[in-house]
Amino acid sequence: MKIRLGLAALLTAAVAFVSPAAAQDYPERAVEFIVPWSPGGGSDTLMRIISGNIEPYLGVELPIINMPGVGGTVGLREASRKPADGYTISQVHEGLLVATETGVTDLAWSDFEPIALMTASPQFLVAHPTENYSNLEEFVEYAKAHPGEITIGVTLGGVPHLHAAMIEQAYGLKFKYVGYEGTGQRVRALVGGNLDVAIGDISSSAQFVENGDLVFLAVGSSERMPATPDVPTFKENGKDLELMVTRGIIMPKGTPAEARDTMEAALQKLSEDATYIEQTNNAGADVMFRGQKDYTAYLANLDETVKSLSEVLAP
């Protein structure tokens, strides 16, 4: 009897030692944060705000390692190869879904464990002042009457291209796309009168709108933004469009639930931190937390939209 009890105790101890349930002690060391973009960019800036404020809620540091290249896919490839032990996280936005659908990478968002959406930067449909239209309704009416004539500035094969294609699809329009490397370039081209409209954001366009050089026609947020209370949403116009650059945290596929849940809880607490919110707002983004379930649903729905626009997005 004593031998049986002794063996049972040893077996229980062994299972407890090897079981992921021991992740109740997670994390026991720093968690590596692979940011698949260059230092100084929007994603890097916002992820460093997370890294710099999360330790009180996670209990360990979150050191950043920048691995830029090929639209963020180099760093994501490395993250996908890391052990699924909870000690690696990375970051994605809509660009991964576009890169997957256009064949830039064979990686997909579903190759990871979505943990939490953290920030959102609503995008605007910005126009050069014209007598042809001064608001969204007039713009849609004019664009329908002049298919293929409206020039719109985007990053070809990128998220702005996706957003422009979503507007086309929603309203039954046809644009003439003009590609630019970044937001700043296309907004300057718009100010110079070389474009009719462009996809922009507050940080790149607000000053020009205040000066009267540009006009915000609509914003892709779910509600009007406090910074631009007079700019209507696409939803107000009857179209269920969310045009945002969202940035979320992911873990390698197969990461234990205990580690995923602990990271999610820490990120949720961080999203309510006043200092974190202020720093994120100062960086030109809004805090928009969605946990594992809601973030996964968001990515799945957006993926369907990207697939439906694959022919338009193809290089």
C-alpha positions in Angstrom: 0.0 0.0 0.0 2.8 2.4 0.9 4.5 1.6 -2.4 1.4 2.4 -4.3 0.9 5.7 -2.5 4.6 6.5 -3.1 4.3 5.8 -6.8 1.1 7.9 -7.0 2.8 10.8 -5.4 5.7 10.6 -7.7 3.5 10.4 -10.7 1.5 13.4 -9.6 4.7 15.4 -9.0 6.0 14.4 -12.4 2.8 15.5 -14.2 2.8 18.8 -12.3 6.4 19.4 -13.3 5.9 18.9 -17.0 2.4 20.2 -17.3 1.8 23.6 -18.9 -0.5 24.2 -15.9 2.6 25.3 -14.2 2.2 28.4 -16.3 0.3 29.7 -13.3 3.8 31.0 -12.5 4.1 32.6 -15.9 5.9 34.7 -16.7 9.1 33.8 -14.9 11.4 35.8 -17.1 11.3 38.6 -19.7 9.0 38.1 -22.8 10.7 38.9 -26.1 8.8 41.3 -28.2 9.5 41.1 -32.0 8.4 44.3 -33.7 8.5 43.5 -37.4 9.2 47.2 -38.4 12.0 49.6 -38.3 12.7 51.8 -35.3 11.0 55.2 -35.3 7.9 54.3 -37.4 4.3 54.3 -36.2 4.2 50.6 -35.2 7.6 50.8 -33.4 6.6 53.9 -31.5 3.3 52.5 -30.3 4.8 49.1 -29.4 7.5 50.8 -27.4 4.8 52.6 -25.4 3.3 49.1 -24.6 6.8 47.8 -23.7 7.6 50.8 -21.5 4.4 50.6 -19.4 3.4 47.0 -19.1 5.8 45.7 -16.4 3.5 46.6 -13.5 0.8 44.5 -15.0 2.8 41.6 -16.5 5.4 41.4 -13.8 8.4 41.2 -16.2 10.0 43.3 -18.9 9.0 43.2 -22.5 12.3 44.0 -24.4 11.8 44.9 -28.1 13.7 43.4 -31.0 13.2 45.2 -34.3 13.2 42.8 -37.3 12.0 44.9 -40.3 11.7 43.8 -43.9 9.2 42.9 -46.7 6.3 44.7 -45.2 6.7 43.3 -41.8 6.8 39.7 -42.9 10.5 39.0 -42.0 9.9 39.6 -38.3 6.7 37.7 -38.3 8.3 34.7 -40.0 10.9 34.7 -37.2 8.1 35.0 -34.6 6.2 32.1 -36.1 9.3 29.9 -35.6 9.8 30.7 -32.0 8.9 28.1 -29.3 5.2 28.4 -28.4 6.0 28.8 -24.7 4.6 32.2 -24.0 8.0 34.0 -24.1 7.6 35.5 -27.6 5.1 38.0 -28.8 4.9 40.1 -32.0 2.6 42.6 -33.6 0.4 42.7 -36.7 -1.8 45.1 -38.5 -4.0 45.0 -41.6 -0.8 44.9 -43.8 -0.3 41.2 -43.0 -3.7 40.3 -44.4 -3.0 42.3 -47.6 0.5 40.7 -47.9 -1.0 37.2 -47.6 -3.7 37.8 -50.2 -1.3 39.4 -52.7 1.3 36.6 -52.4 4.0 38.6 -50.7 4.0 36.0 -47.9 2.6 32.6 -47.3 2.1 33.5 -43.6 -1.4 34.3 -42.5 -2.9 35.8 -39.4 -4.3 32.4 -38.5 -0.8 31.1 -38.2 -0.6 32.9 -34.9 -2.6 33.2 -31.7 -4.3 36.6 -31.6 -4.1 38.0 -28.1 -5.3 41.6 -28.1 -6.0 44.5 -30.4 -4.4 47.5 -28.7 -4.6 50.6 -30.8 -6.5 52.0 -33.8 -5.6 54.9 -36.0 -8.8 55.8 -37.9 -8.2 56.8 -41.6 -9.8 59.6 -43.4 -11.0 60.2 -47.0 -9.3 63.5 -47.6 -10.0 65.7 -50.6 -8.5 68.7 -52.4 -11.0 71.6 -52.3 -13.1 71.7 -55.4 -16.5 73.0 -56.6 -17.5 69.5 -57.6 -18.1 68.3 -54.1 -17.7 69.6 -50.5 -19.0 66.6 -48.5 -19.2 62.8 -48.7 -22.7 62.7 -50.3 -21.7 65.1 -53.1 -18.4 63.2 -53.6 -20.2 59.8 -54.0 -22.7 61.4 -56.5 -19.9 63.0 -58.5 -17.7 59.9 -58.5 -20.6 57.7 -59.7 -21.2 60.1 -62.6 -17.4 60.1 -63.5 -16.2 56.5 -63.2 -12.4 56.1 -63.4 -11.8 59.8 -63.4 -11.2 60.4 -59.6 -7.5 60.1 -58.8 -6.9 58.7 -55.3 -3.5 58.5 -53.6 -2.7 55.2 -51.9 0.2 52.8 -51.1 -0.3 50.3 -53.9 -0.8 46.8 -52.4 -0.8 48.2 -48.9 -3.5 49.1 -46.3 -4.4 52.5 -47.9 -5.1 50.6 -51.2 -7.3 48.2 -49.2 -9.2 51.1 -47.7 -9.8 52.8 -51.0 -11.0 49.5 -52.5 -13.4 49.1 -49.6 -14.9 52.5 -50.4 -15.2 51.6 -54.1 -16.9 48.3 -53.2 -19.3 49.9 -50.7 -20.5 52.7 -53.0 -20.1 51.1 -56.4 -17.4 53.5 -57.5 -14.3 53.3 -59.8 -11.2 55.2 -58.9 -7.9 55.8 -60.7 -5.2 54.7 -58.3 -1.9 56.6 -57.9 0.8 54.9 -55.8 3.0 56.7 -53.2 5.5 55.2 -50.7 4.0 56.8 -47.6 1.2 58.9 -46.2 3.2 62.1 -46.2 4.0 61.8 -49.9 0.5 61.3 -51.0 -0.9 64.1 -48.7 1.7 66.5 -50.1 0.7 65.5 -53.6 -3.0 66.1 -52.7 -2.1 69.6 -51.3 -0.3 70.3 -54.6 -3.4 69.5 -56.6 -1.9 66.4 -58.2 -4.7 64.2 -56.7 -8.4 64.5 -56.2 -8.6 62.5 -52.9 -6.3 60.4 -50.7 -6.4 58.1 -47.7 -4.8 60.0 -44.8 -4.9 60.4 -41.1 -5.0 63.2 -38.5 -1.3 63.5 -38.0 -0.6 63.9 -41.7 -3.6 66.0 -42.8 -5.1 68.0 -39.9 -2.9 71.0 -40.3 -3.7 71.3 -44.0 -7.4 71.0 -43.2 -7.2 73.7 -40.7 -5.4 75.9 -43.2 -8.1 75.3 -45.8 -5.8 73.4 -48.2 -7.6 70.1 -47.7 -11.1 68.8 -46.6 -12.0 65.8 -44.5 -14.9 64.1 -46.3 -15.4 61.2 -43.9 -13.6 59.2 -41.2 -13.4 55.4 -40.9 -14.1 55.2 -37.2 -17.3 53.7 -35.6 -18.1 57.1 -34.1 -17.1 60.7 -34.8 -13.7 61.5 -33.4 -13.4 64.2 -30.7 -10.5 65.8 -32.6 -12.8 66.2 -35.7 -16.4 66.4 -34.4 -17.7 67.9 -37.7 -16.4 65.0 -39.8 -19.1 62.3 -40.4 -18.4 58.6 -40.3 -19.1 56.3 -43.3 -21.5 54.5 -41.0 -23.6 57.7 -40.7 -23.8 57.5 -44.5 -25.3 54.1 -44.3 -22.1 52.0 -45.0 -20.6 49.7 -42.4 -17.1 50.7 -43.1 -14.3 50.6 -40.5 -11.1 52.1 -42.1 -8.5 51.8 -39.5 -4.9 50.8 -39.0 -5.1 48.6 -36.0 -2.2 47.2 -34.2 -2.5 44.0 -32.1 -0.4 41.5 -30.2 0.0 37.9 -31.3 1.8 34.8 -30.0 3.2 31.7 -31.8 0.6 29.1 -32.7 0.0 26.6 -29.9 1.0 28.9 -27.1 -0.7 27.5 -23.9 -3.9 29.1 -22.9 -2.5 30.0 -19.5 0.2 32.1 -21.1 -2.3 33.6 -23.6 -4.8 34.5 -20.9 -2.1 36.1 -18.6 -0.8 38.2 -21.5 -4.3 39.2 -22.4 -5.2 40.3 -18.9 -2.0 42.3 -18.6 -2.7 44.1 -21.8 -6.3 44.8 -20.8 -5.1 46.4 -17.6 -2.5 48.4 -19.5 -5.2 49.7 -21.9 -6.9 51.3 -18.9 -3.7 53.0 -17.6 -4.0 56.8 -17.9 -0.3 57.3 -18.7 -0.4 54.7 -21.4 -3.6 56.2 -22.9 -2.1 59.7 -22.9 1.2 58.5 -24.6 -0.8 56.5 -27.2 -3.0 59.5 -28.0 0.1 61.8 -28.3 1.5 59.3 -30.8 -1.6 59.9 -33.0 -3.5 56.7 -32.2 -6.5 55.7 -30.0 -6.5 52.9 -27.4 -9.0 50.3 -28.6 -8.8 47.1 -26.6 -10.3 43.8 -27.9 -9.4 40.6 -26.3 -8.7 37.2 -27.8 -12.2 36.4 -28.9 -13.1 39.8 -30.3 -9.7 40.4 -31.9 -9.9 37.0 -33.7 -13.4 37.8 -34.9 -12.2 41.2 -36.2 -9.3 39.6 -38.1 -11.6 36.9 -39.6 -14.1 39.5 -40.8 -11.4 41.7 -42.3 -9.8 38.7 -44.0 -13.1 38.0 -45.8 -13.1 41.6 -47.0 -9.5 41.5 -48.2 -10.2 38.2 -50.1 -13.2 39.8 -51.8 -11.0 42.6 -53.0 -8.0 40.4 -54.1 -8.3 41.3 -57.8 -8.2 45.1 -57.0 -5.2 44.7 -54.6 -3.1 42.5 -56.9 0.1 44.2 -58.0 
